[in-house]
Amino acid sequence: MDLFPRKLWNTLTVKQLRLQSRYMSYPQPAGYLPLREAIAAYLQLSRGVSCSPQQIFITAGYRGALNLIAHTLIQPRDQIWLEDPCFPPSQHFLSQIGAEIIPVPVDQEGMNIAVAQELAPNARFALVTPAHQSPLGVTLSMARRQMLLAWAEQNNAFVIEDDYDSEYQYDGRPHPALASLGSNNVLYIGTFSKVLTPTLRLAYLVVPPHLLTSFNAVCHTRQDGCPLLQQAVVTDFMQGGHFARHLRKMRTAYAQRRQIVIESLNQVFDSRLRFDIPAGGLHLLARLAHYEDDVALAQLAREHGLGITALSARRLSSDCGKGLLFSFANETTPENALKHAQLLQKCLPTASRSSN
């Protein structure tokens, strides 16, 4: 949050507040049209996703996008492929709506599509994080992207693409979004939580043209719309060129922060922690030996004020190993990173002894 352009944001907000007559009516359920236009232009340039503004629905965060999909397409007991390990809010949401979750193991190429087809060939949905799998950080390979889309088209199924942090690519060029590969079976979700601030509670859903009638009908009966003031400020931020400059600044800063965290942890732990360093994203995965208790360690670390989670707590049924998930976004200096690494070192022997 130290990189958030507060002064500029306040200026844009005051500007929009002067146009008060615009905010005296209910917002459009599908979203503020100028924002949808700005997002369409951004997706074309950054992710290769070609869509009209009318295909974009502004939602109250990631869960709002899932809600709209669920009310439009998902039926109780529908089978849904879900990455294992996974992003816990996705699992919780799918469980709450009565879907049948099919855990699919993840390896270095992402979700194992061949295994998924063996487990549930007639599933109706697949929910994936192809850019940086949450939590393992791997990228879904091009071969598996093609397999996934072919399966969806052959079975009249849908792929829900959670593209939650593809903006943060530090090494090489990012893979194209699934929604850019010419399929009419992809529901694309993007969010402003990682690139601006989660307090906005703004995300967006891109749907194929042939589903617009169904989504519009549900949207107008199930969605109240997001606050117009916030949507207008984000629009000005994007249309003024500030968004692109902000992303460049964030990528540079986070690449540096990732490096200082890696160096601090290597200095303190040497070979005890093995790192999976993805090409992008906002977290690191430190692997632990199988006998380590990563859940106990993560809990102890949180009690000491460290924002660390356990890898094994994200598993559904597959053995994904033991590990610790570190966010590096708020580590602003080498001194702070080293201090936190040393604090974690004090927790590690305690947690290991408790597991033995």
Buried (B, 14 or more C-beta within 10 A) or exposed (E): EEBEBEEBBEEBBEEBEEEEEEEEEEBBBBBBBBBBBBBBEBBEEBBEBEBEBBBBBBBBBBBBBBBBBBBBBBEEEBBBBBBBBBBEEBBEBBEEBEBBBBBBBBBEBBBBBEBBBEBBEEBBBBBBBBBBBBBBBBBBBEEBBBBBBEBBEEBEBBBBBBBBBBBBBBEEEBBBBBBBBEBEBBBBBBBBBBBBBEEBBBBBBBBBEEBBEEBBEBBEEBBEBBBBBBBBBBBBBBBEEBBEEBBEEBBEBBBBBBBBBBBBBEEBBEEBBEBBEBBBBBBBBBBBEEEBBBBBBBBBBEEEEBBBBBBBBBBBEBEBBBBBBBBBBEBBEBEBBBEBBEBBBEBBEEBBEEEE
